[in-house]
Amino acid sequence: MSETITNETTGKSAVIEVESVIEPWMNPRDETDTLSVMCVEHPRWNLGGGKHDLNAIPETIGITHGENPVEYFQREHGARVVLALDLYEHSGLRMKARGLNDRREYPFNDPWDAGMVGFVFDTPETRETVGAQDWSDDQIREALIEDVEIYDMYLQGEVYVVSCDDDSVGGILGYKYAVEQAQEMIAS
């Protein structure tokens, strides 16, 4: 896929292309400070991978059978918001976050190729890192969902490079952000 965006005033153009090779260094969980911590495990995929992430299923980190995971992450990690992580695995990977108690929020209409793989939550340390100490729980929830949406873009291979003249910027996650980068490059 390739798309050219042109500034009618300056006449400059920028080309947006899908990255041909997705490198491990492009993982947004590694490259940026996020509010979210993922506790996730899958038998075939190494998911998460961020500096704060826990690559383990809850039973292996101390949640006992029947224990409420929200209470566990609040007690052990100081979480204010805990969401479920669901993965859809069919011709690629998709990940979504949802509330734990509401099956109506289940993001995939496919019980065979999708299911819950873990949790995403905040901690006092991650709130401080991103300046979210005074945020409401609703703001934290929205930020956790956004962190997972960005990671989902990476899992889908929605990584772009934008080129204008002799300048190019790669590793841009999400088409919307690639268009914004292109418009910024051709504005002057």
C-alpha positions as CSV (number, residue, x, y, z in Angstrom):
1,M,0.0,0.0,0.0
2,S,1.3,3.4,-0.9
3,E,-0.5,6.8,-0.7
4,T,0.7,10.2,-1.7
5,I,-0.5,13.3,0.2
6,T,0.1,16.7,-1.4
7,N,-0.1,20.2,0.2
8,E,-2.0,22.4,-2.4
9,T,-0.3,25.5,-1.1
10,T,3.3,24.5,-1.0
11,G,3.1,21.8,-3.7
12,K,5.1,19.4,-1.5
13,S,4.2,15.8,-1.4
14,A,4.8,13.0,1.1
15,V,4.4,9.2,0.5
16,I,2.9,6.9,3.1
17,E,3.9,3.3,2.8
18,V,3.5,0.2,5.0
19,E,6.7,-0.9,6.5
20,S,7.9,-4.0,4.7
21,V,9.6,-5.6,7.7
22,I,8.3,-5.2,11.2
23,E,11.3,-5.2,13.5
24,P,11.1,-6.2,17.2
25,W,12.4,-2.7,18.1
26,M,9.2,-1.2,16.9
27,N,7.2,-2.8,19.7
28,P,5.5,0.2,21.4
29,R,5.6,-1.7,24.8
30,D,9.4,-1.5,24.7
31,E,9.9,2.0,23.2
32,T,7.6,4.2,25.2
33,D,6.6,4.9,28.8
34,T,3.0,3.8,29.1
35,L,0.5,3.9,31.9
36,S,-0.3,0.3,31.4
37,V,1.2,-2.9,32.7
38,M,0.2,-6.1,30.9
39,C,0.0,-9.5,32.6
40,V,-0.4,-11.8,29.7
41,E,0.5,-15.3,28.6
42,H,-0.2,-17.3,25.4
43,P,1.2,-20.7,24.5
44,R,2.4,-19.6,21.0
45,W,3.0,-15.8,21.3
46,N,5.3,-13.7,23.4
47,L,2.9,-10.8,24.1
48,G,3.5,-7.6,25.8
49,G,7.2,-7.3,26.3
50,G,7.3,-3.9,27.9
51,K,9.7,-2.9,30.6
52,H,6.9,-3.1,33.2
53,D,5.0,-6.1,31.8
54,L,4.6,-9.4,33.5
55,N,4.8,-12.3,31.0
56,A,3.0,-14.8,33.2
57,I,-0.5,-16.1,33.8
58,P,-2.0,-14.9,37.1
59,E,-1.7,-18.3,38.8
60,T,2.1,-18.1,38.4
61,I,2.4,-14.7,40.0
62,G,0.3,-15.5,43.1
63,I,-3.4,-15.2,42.3
64,T,-5.0,-18.1,44.0
65,H,-7.9,-20.0,42.5
66,G,-11.2,-18.1,43.0
67,E,-9.4,-14.9,44.0
68,N,-10.7,-11.7,42.4
69,P,-8.0,-10.5,40.0
70,V,-9.0,-6.9,40.5
71,E,-8.4,-7.2,44.2
72,Y,-5.1,-9.0,43.6
73,F,-3.7,-6.3,41.3
74,Q,-5.0,-3.6,43.6
75,R,-3.3,-5.2,46.6
76,E,-0.1,-6.4,45.0
77,H,0.5,-3.6,42.5
78,G,-1.5,-0.6,43.6
79,A,-3.8,-0.7,40.5
80,R,-6.7,1.6,40.3
81,V,-8.1,0.1,37.1
82,V,-7.9,-3.5,35.9
83,L,-9.2,-4.6,32.5
84,A,-9.3,-8.0,30.7
85,L,-7.1,-8.5,27.6
86,D,-8.7,-10.5,24.8
87,L,-6.8,-11.9,21.8
88,Y,-8.2,-12.8,18.4
89,E,-5.9,-15.2,16.5
90,H,-7.0,-15.8,12.9
91,S,-4.8,-14.9,10.0
92,G,-3.0,-12.5,12.3
93,L,-3.5,-11.2,15.8
94,R,-5.8,-8.6,17.3
95,M,-5.9,-7.5,21.0
96,K,-8.5,-5.5,22.8
97,A,-9.1,-4.4,26.4
98,R,-12.5,-4.6,28.2
99,G,-14.1,-4.5,31.6
100,L,-13.9,-7.7,33.6
101,N,-17.5,-8.1,34.6
102,D,-19.3,-7.2,31.4
103,R,-19.4,-9.9,28.7
104,R,-21.3,-7.4,26.6
105,E,-18.0,-5.7,26.1
106,Y,-16.4,-8.8,24.6
107,P,-14.8,-7.4,21.5
108,F,-14.7,-10.4,19.2
109,N,-17.7,-12.4,17.9
110,D,-15.7,-15.6,17.6
111,P,-15.5,-18.0,20.6
112,W,-13.2,-20.4,18.6
113,D,-10.4,-18.1,17.7
114,A,-10.5,-15.6,20.5
115,G,-10.4,-15.5,24.3
116,M,-9.0,-13.8,27.3
117,V,-5.2,-14.0,27.6
118,G,-4.5,-11.7,30.6
119,F,-5.0,-8.3,32.2
120,V,-3.9,-4.7,31.8
121,F,-3.7,-2.3,34.7
122,D,-2.0,0.8,36.1
123,T,0.5,1.1,39.0
124,P,1.6,4.1,41.1
125,E,4.9,4.0,39.3
126,T,3.4,4.1,35.8
127,R,0.9,6.8,36.9
128,E,3.9,8.9,38.1
129,T,5.9,8.2,34.9
130,V,3.2,9.5,32.6
131,G,2.0,12.3,35.0
132,A,-1.4,10.6,35.7
133,Q,-1.4,10.8,39.5
134,D,-4.4,13.1,39.6
135,W,-6.4,11.3,36.8
136,S,-9.8,9.9,37.5
137,D,-10.5,6.2,37.1
138,D,-12.3,6.9,33.8
139,Q,-9.3,8.7,32.5
140,I,-7.0,5.8,33.5
141,R,-9.4,3.3,31.9
142,E,-9.4,5.3,28.6
143,A,-5.6,5.5,28.7
144,L,-5.2,1.8,29.3
145,I,-7.6,1.1,26.3
146,E,-5.5,3.5,24.1
147,D,-2.3,1.7,25.1
148,V,-3.8,-1.6,24.1
149,E,-5.1,-0.1,20.8
150,I,-1.6,1.1,20.0
151,Y,-0.2,-2.3,20.8
152,D,-2.9,-3.8,18.6
153,M,-1.7,-1.7,15.7
154,Y,1.8,-3.2,16.1
155,L,0.4,-6.8,16.3
156,Q,-1.6,-6.2,13.0
157,G,1.5,-4.8,11.3
158,E,-0.1,-1.4,10.9
159,V,3.4,0.3,10.9
160,Y,4.1,3.0,8.3
161,V,7.0,5.0,6.9
162,V,6.5,8.5,5.6
163,S,8.9,10.0,3.0
164,C,9.1,13.6,1.8
165,D,12.0,14.8,-0.3
166,D,15.1,13.4,1.2
167,D,13.5,12.9,4.7
168,S,11.7,9.8,5.9
169,V,10.3,8.7,9.3
170,G,9.5,5.1,10.0
171,G,8.0,3.0,12.7
172,I,4.8,5.1,12.8
173,L,2.0,3.0,14.4
174,G,-1.4,3.7,12.9
175,Y,-2.5,5.2,9.6
176,K,-4.0,8.2,11.3
177,Y,-0.6,9.1,12.8
178,A,1.1,8.5,9.5
179,V,-1.2,11.0,7.8
180,E,-0.5,13.5,10.6
181,Q,3.2,13.0,10.1
182,A,2.9,13.4,6.4
183,Q,0.9,16.6,6.8
184,E,3.5,18.0,9.2
185,M,6.3,17.2,6.7
186,I,4.7,18.9,3.8
187,A,3.4,22.0,5.7
188,S,6.5,24.0,5.3
